Amino acid sequence: MNIRRGFFRLWLVLSVIWIVAVGLIGWEPIRRDQWWSADPNPFADSPVRCENATGTANVDYTRRNAPEPWNAYRTPGYACWYPEGRFRTLFPSYNAVSHAKLTEMLYQNLGWEQATDSDKFIRTKPVALFAFVPPVASLIIGAAFVWAFSGFSRPKAP
């Protein structure tokens, strides 16, 4: 019976199960990342000047401050934020415009500056770390214990 081979196979099976489970649980944030969608943050809300807002407040849109600190001090420092789907329903003239271009146009209308150097993997990195670090750490710790306890085995007879 080879303990090392058995523990390695057990580690391999449990690691694959762990990585698949974390991947399935973290799929939604990964899908929202810029590298995957080819459109920055496709589920973000769309800001509109509140004087141009249509629909019902706190139903169709919410009035919130600018998310970027440099825009919060501009005039206006707030906007009426629509979810993407609701915005496209209430403002059908923008349906042919991509989300990235639409966000750029709305920010210009507000006189705000967008944060352009965002990390394309901002949501993928934590999921990947959570998926791969525990199996690698358990392999290192397990290998260290197997090595340490192998020193207690009887020497082989000549």
C-alpha positions in Angstrom: 0.0 0.0 0.0 1.4 3.3 -1.0 0.3 6.1 1.3 1.9 8.9 -0.7 0.1 7.9 -3.9 -3.2 7.5 -2.1 -3.0 10.9 -0.4 -2.0 12.5 -3.7 -5.0 11.0 -5.5 -7.3 12.1 -2.7 -5.9 15.6 -2.8 -6.3 15.7 -6.6 -10.0 14.6 -6.5 -10.8 17.0 -3.7 -9.0 19.9 -5.4 -10.9 19.4 -8.6 -14.2 19.3 -6.7 -13.2 22.5 -4.8 -12.1 24.4 -8.0 -15.3 23.4 -9.9 -17.5 24.4 -6.9 -15.8 27.7 -6.4 -16.0 28.3 -10.2 -19.7 27.6 -10.2 -20.4 29.8 -7.2 -18.2 32.6 -8.5 -19.5 32.4 -12.1 -21.7 35.5 -12.0 -19.0 37.9 -10.8 -16.6 36.5 -13.4 -19.2 36.9 -16.1 -19.5 40.6 -15.2 -15.8 41.3 -15.6 -14.6 43.4 -18.5 -12.4 40.7 -20.0 -15.3 38.4 -20.4 -18.1 40.7 -21.4 -16.0 43.0 -23.8 -18.2 45.8 -22.4 -17.1 47.4 -19.1 -19.5 46.6 -16.3 -22.6 45.7 -18.4 -24.8 45.4 -15.3 -24.0 48.9 -14.0 -26.7 51.6 -13.6 -27.0 54.4 -16.1 -26.7 58.0 -14.7 -29.1 60.7 -16.0 -29.4 64.4 -15.0 -32.3 64.4 -12.6 -34.1 67.2 -14.5 -34.1 64.9 -17.5 -35.3 61.8 -15.5 -38.5 60.1 -16.6 -40.4 57.4 -14.7 -41.1 57.2 -11.0 -38.5 58.0 -8.3 -37.4 55.0 -6.2 -39.2 52.7 -8.6 -37.6 53.3 -12.0 -34.6 55.2 -10.7 -32.8 56.2 -7.5 -31.1 59.5 -6.8 -27.5 58.8 -5.7 -24.2 60.6 -5.5 -21.5 60.0 -8.1 -19.6 56.8 -7.3 -16.2 58.4 -8.1 -14.9 60.8 -5.5 -13.7 63.4 -8.1 -17.2 63.6 -9.6 -19.0 63.9 -6.2 -17.7 67.5 -5.9 -18.8 68.6 -9.3 -22.1 70.3 -10.1 -24.2 68.2 -10.1 -22.6 65.8 -7.7 -25.6 63.4 -7.9 -27.6 61.8 -10.7 -30.7 59.7 -11.2 -29.5 56.1 -11.7 -31.4 53.7 -13.8 -30.8 49.9 -14.0 -29.7 49.1 -17.6 -32.9 47.4 -18.6 -35.1 50.0 -17.2 -33.1 52.8 -18.8 -33.4 51.1 -22.3 -37.2 50.8 -21.8 -37.7 54.4 -20.8 -35.2 55.9 -23.2 -35.6 53.8 -26.4 -33.6 56.2 -28.6 -30.5 54.8 -26.9 -31.2 51.1 -27.7 -28.7 51.0 -30.6 -25.9 52.4 -28.5 -23.5 50.0 -26.7 -23.3 50.2 -22.9 -19.8 51.6 -23.0 -20.7 54.3 -25.4 -23.9 55.1 -23.6 -22.1 55.4 -20.3 -19.6 57.7 -21.9 -22.3 59.9 -23.4 -24.3 60.1 -20.1 -21.1 61.0 -18.1 -20.3 63.8 -20.6 -23.9 65.1 -20.3 -23.4 65.3 -16.5 -19.9 66.9 -16.9 -18.3 63.9 -15.1 -15.1 62.1 -15.8 -15.0 58.3 -16.0 -12.5 56.1 -14.4 -10.9 54.6 -17.4 -7.9 52.5 -16.1 -10.0 49.9 -14.4 -8.8 46.3 -13.9 -10.3 44.0 -16.4 -10.0 41.1 -13.9 -11.3 42.9 -10.8 -13.9 40.3 -10.0 -12.1 37.3 -11.4 -8.9 37.6 -9.3 -10.6 37.0 -5.9 -12.5 34.0 -7.3 -9.3 32.5 -8.8 -7.4 33.0 -5.6 -10.1 31.4 -3.5 -10.2 28.5 -6.0 -6.5 27.8 -6.3 -4.7 28.9 -3.1 -6.4 26.4 -0.7 -5.6 23.3 -2.9 -1.9 24.4 -3.4 -1.6 25.2 0.3 -3.0 21.8 1.3 -0.6 20.1 -1.1 2.4 21.9 0.4 1.2 21.2 4.0 0.3 17.6 3.1 3.7 17.0 1.4 5.5 18.4 4.4 3.6 16.1 6.8 4.3 13.0 4.6 7.9 13.9 4.4 8.1 14.5 8.2 6.4 11.3 9.1 8.4 9.3 6.6 11.4 9.9 8.8 9.7 7.6 11.4 9.5 4.6 9.2 11.7 1.6 9.7 14.8 1.5 7.6 14.6 -1.1 4.8 16.5 -4.3 5.4 19.5 -4.8 3.2 
